Amino acid sequence: MENSLLWIGRAAGAVGAVVSVAAVGARVTGQYFLQGIQVGTLLMGGVAAMVLGCLCLLAALTASSRSRQ
């Protein structure tokens, strides 16, 4: 379980970072839409994915510390 939470957290964080960077890059170039999706929506989705990654990594961290006691 801990191993799967680690991988889900890492993957979600990486995807979120890429989506956020793409959204910021599109907005800096003056675009409001990227492939028909608003750039603000992409940025919120990227932030949400990074939050999911943080929560999964936190759950894995607390599970591993609980199993050591």
C-alpha positions, -999 to 999 in steps of 0.1 A, spaced: 0 0 0 28 24 9 46 17 -23 15 24 -44 9 56 -25 44 67 -32 41 61 -69 7 77 -72 20 107 -53 51 110 -75 31 106 -107 4 131 -97 30 156 -87 49 153 -119 18 155 -141 6 185 -121 39 203 -124 39 198 -162 3 209 -166 9 240 -145 41 249 -164 22 245 -197 -6 267 -184 17 294 -172 37 293 -204 6 296 -225 -6 325 -205 27 343 -207 26 341 -245 -9 358 -244 -31 328 -250 -63 324 -231 -71 290 -245 -50 259 -251 -65 232 -273 -100 246 -265 -95 246 -227 -91 278 -207 -56 283 -194 -70 291 -159 -87 257 -158 -55 240 -167 -37 258 -140 -63 248 -114 -61 212 -126 -23 212 -123 -25 226 -88 -51 200 -78 -29 172 -92 0 185 -71 -21 186 -40 -32 150 -46 4 141 -49 12 158 -16 -16 140 1 -6 106 -12 30 112 -1 18 124 33 -3 93 37 26 70 27 49 89 52 24 85 81 18 49 73 55 41 73 60 58 106 30 40 121 43 6 110 77 13 126 63 18 161 
